């Protein structure tokens, strides 16, 4: 089985350590994973914007890609 590709899109911001923490956890589970940062600058709690971003990019990835999208609703 090939190493999984995981796309990551969040509202964590690019200056916090949260995105790095998520990457560390994912790589701890499967060190062979390839993690692709889509964006970490989705406006905080803006679920429609997060949906737009993910909807704009997912089709350019292989069907086996895991898309992890985190936007805190409140």
C-alpha positions as CSV (number, residue, x, y, z in Angstrom):
1,X,0.0,0.0,0.0
2,X,1.4,3.4,-0.9
3,X,2.0,6.1,1.7
4,X,-1.2,8.2,2.2
5,X,-1.4,11.8,1.1
6,X,-3.2,13.9,3.7
7,X,-4.3,17.5,2.9
8,X,-4.6,19.8,5.9
9,X,-6.8,22.9,6.0
10,X,-7.5,24.8,9.2
11,X,-8.4,28.1,10.8
12,X,-5.5,27.7,13.2
13,X,-3.5,30.6,11.7
14,X,0.1,30.4,10.4
15,X,1.7,31.6,13.5
16,X,0.4,29.2,16.1
17,X,1.8,25.8,16.8
18,X,-1.5,24.0,16.4
19,X,-0.9,22.9,12.8
20,X,2.5,21.6,13.7
21,X,1.0,19.6,16.5
22,X,-1.6,18.0,14.1
23,X,1.2,17.1,11.7
24,X,3.2,15.6,14.5
25,X,0.3,13.4,15.5
26,X,-0.4,12.3,11.9
27,X,3.3,11.5,11.3
28,X,3.4,9.6,14.6
29,X,0.6,7.4,13.3
30,X,2.1,6.9,9.9
31,X,5.6,8.4,9.3
32,X,5.4,7.6,5.6
33,X,2.5,10.0,5.1
34,X,2.8,13.0,2.9
35,X,1.2,16.0,4.4
36,X,0.2,18.9,2.1
37,X,-0.8,22.2,3.7
38,X,-3.7,23.7,1.8
39,X,-4.2,26.7,4.2
40,X,-4.1,27.5,7.9
41,X,-5.4,31.0,7.4
42,X,-9.1,30.3,6.9
43,X,-10.8,33.1,8.8
44,X,-11.6,31.9,12.4
45,X,-15.0,30.1,12.6
46,X,-15.8,30.8,8.9
47,X,-17.1,27.4,7.9
48,X,-18.5,28.7,4.5
49,X,-15.0,30.0,3.6
50,X,-13.4,26.7,4.7
51,X,-15.9,24.8,2.6
52,X,-15.0,27.0,-0.4
53,X,-11.3,26.5,0.0
54,X,-11.6,22.7,0.3
55,X,-14.1,22.6,-2.6
56,X,-11.7,24.5,-4.8
57,X,-8.7,22.1,-4.3
58,X,-9.9,18.6,-3.5
59,X,-10.4,17.6,-7.2
60,X,-6.7,18.1,-7.9
61,X,-5.7,15.3,-5.5
62,X,-5.9,11.6,-6.0
63,X,-9.1,9.9,-4.9
64,X,-7.3,8.1,-2.1
65,X,-6.2,11.4,-0.5
66,X,-7.4,12.0,3.1
67,X,-8.6,15.6,3.5
68,X,-8.5,16.9,7.1
69,X,-10.4,20.2,7.4
70,X,-10.6,21.8,10.8
71,X,-12.7,25.0,11.3
72,X,-13.8,25.6,14.9
73,X,-17.5,26.6,14.8
74,X,-17.3,28.7,18.0
